[in-house]
C-alpha cells in the first residue's frame, strides 16, 4: 500500500506527492514525464530504494497530472517547475538533493538548478527530453495542426497509442524555458540513461544535457534494446545501479 500525501496550494488546488522523511540525509527527488503520474513502476522502485538505504524521498504529480488538481491543458513547464520547487522547499528543506528526471522530468530537473544549485549533489536522467515541445512536437507537426493550435488554442494530437491535448500556451511557455544553451558549473555526478530503441526521444537529447554541465563527472549509458520508459525489472535494476554510483 502506497501512502500518498496532498499539499494544498490554494482552497481549490492540491498536489499529490509521495515522501519518505529521513533526517540529515540526502533526498532522491523523482520527477515524472509528460502526462504521467506516480502509479508507475519507477517512482515505487525509487521510493523502496530510499527506504531500504535510509535516504529521503520525494516525488510529486504536477497539476493536471495523476490525482493532483487542475486541468492538464492549463499547465506548462513554468508552472510544473514552480510546483516542484515549492514541494522541495517544504519537504526536502536544506537537505542535499539527487534529482531523478524521467523524460520531461529531466527538463523540470534542469529548471531546479536555478533555485537549489548548492543543494543538488547529483542528477540521473532517464530518456531525458529537454525542450521537447518545440523540437519533437511543434517542429514535427503538420502545417494543419500548427494552424489549428494557433487558431483554437489547442489540438488533440495522436502520438503512438496516446492522444495529447497540446495547447498554444504550453508551446509558447516551452520557448521561455530553453535550457540547452545554459551552462551549469556544479561539480556533481550526472548520469544519463537512454534506450537505444527509444521511439519518443532520441539519444541525442541526453548527450545535449551532458554538454550543459561543464565541471560535472559525466556518464552516458545507452541501453541497447531499451525503450523510452525503461520500466522492465531488468532496466529498473540498471537504474538502481546507476543511482548508487551517484551516492558513492
Residue, then its C-alpha position, 0 to 999 in steps of 0.5 A: x500500500x502506497x501512502x500518498x500525501x496532498x499539499x494544498x496550494x490554494x482552497x481549490x488546488x492540491x498536489x499529490x506527492x509521495x515522501x519518505x522523511x529521513x533526517x540529515x540525509x540526502x533526498x532522491x527527488x523523482x520527477x515524472x514525464x509528460x502526462x504521467x503520474x506516480x502509479x508507475x513502476x519507477x517512482x515505487x522502485x525509487x521510493x523502496x530504494x530510499x527506504x531500504x538505504x535510509x535516504x529521503x524521498x520525494x516525488x510529486x504529480x504536477x497539476x493536471x497530472x495523476x490525482x493532483x488538481x487542475x486541468x492538464x491543458x492549463x499547465x506548462x513547464x513554468x508552472x510544473x517547475x514552480x510546483x516542484x520547487x515549492x514541494x522541495x522547499x517544504x519537504x526536502x528543506x536544506x537537505x542535499x538533493x539527487x534529482x531523478x528526471x524521467x523524460x520531461x522530468x529531466x527538463x523540470x530537473x534542469x529548471x531546479x538548478x536555478x533555485x537549489x544549485x548548492x543543494x543538488x549533489x547529483x542528477x540521473x536522467x532517464x530518456x531525458x527530453x529537454x525542450x521537447x515541445x518545440x523540437x519533437x512536437x511543434x517542429x514535427x507537426x503538420x502545417x494543419x495542426x500548427x494552424x489549428x493550435x494557433x487558431x483554437x488554442x489547442x489540438x488533440x494530437x495522436x502520438x503512438x497509442x496516446x492522444x495529447x491535448x497540446x495547447x498554444x500556451x504550453x508551446x509558447x511557455x516551452x520557448x521561455x524555458x530553453x535550457x540547452x544553451x545554459x551552462x551549469x558549473x556544479x561539480x556533481x555526478x550526472x548520469x544519463x540513461x537512454x534506450x537505444x530503441x527509444x521511439x519518443x526521444x532520441x539519444x541525442x537529447x541526453x548527450x545535449x544535457x551532458x554538454x550543459x554541465x561543464x565541471x560535472x563527472x559525466x556518464x552516458x549509458x545507452x541501453x541497447x534494446x531499451x525503450x523510452x520508459x525503461x520500466x522492465x525489472x531488468x532496466x529498473x535494476x540498471x537504474x538502481x545501479x546507476x543511482x548508487x554510483x551517484x551516492x558513492 
